[in-house]
């Protein structure tokens, strides 16, 4: 009888463990893969991103890596699968934008999140965050595409990439112009495809959450305007929903200290994770 009870108890324990493992493995969140993209390169890269105006002259990539690592850990605790376009804190050399988009399209993530920090290049009071998505998905939809520059719209002709550099051709008063040397040229889509719509959906959810942060505000000063359409390569060439977050200004004396603060980084990560949960 005692032997039977011991066997029964052992069976119950093993069964309980198996059930727990099954619940973990088959939880809804474990079905989703989040691809994190820490902006710029590492210590050995020529592209370290912006440089802070703080005493330490903090490089942007160090903050990108710090937030990305915290975010990865938090998402994994939630049960999500997490992958990177480059290993934060490990990849010392730059991973090109072209390679990042190839990685994205190979991994086929359910959501792509690129982490960056902003700068104007000169000391000023510009502050806040911005959340970018791309309505233009180059590999998926080329209908209703147009060019926007300084508030004006122009007919889109084509986009050409050579040696990793993209040139956009468009029509301005019957003259063909190019985007060479014109960073203000943005390609947009009047009728975004489903993947772009999902990107917009997540961007707005994220904006609602980030508005609750107590150490900075949306860049434009309006809750609705913190979300912007911009055809950054890692967004427009990706065939999957995604956003790029500028997490504050390194060129602002007060804000650079705020975004270096690990408690504030934890707050930011908490809001991103809540947004991911709400999105799915």
Protein Blocks (a to p, Z undefined) as FASTA:
>chain_A
ZZmmmmmmmmmmmmmmmmmmmmmmmgmklmpccddddehjdfklmbgbjadfbfnlpafk
lmmmmmmmmmmmmmmmnopacddfbdghklmbdcdfklmmmmmmmnopabdcddddddeh
iacfbecddddddfbdfklocghiacdeehiacddfbdcdeehiacddddeehiacdfeh
pakbccddfbdcfklmmmmmmmmmmmmmmmmpckbccfklpaklmpccdfdfklmmpcbd
cddddebjfkbmklmmmmmpmklmmmmmmmmmmmmmmmZZ
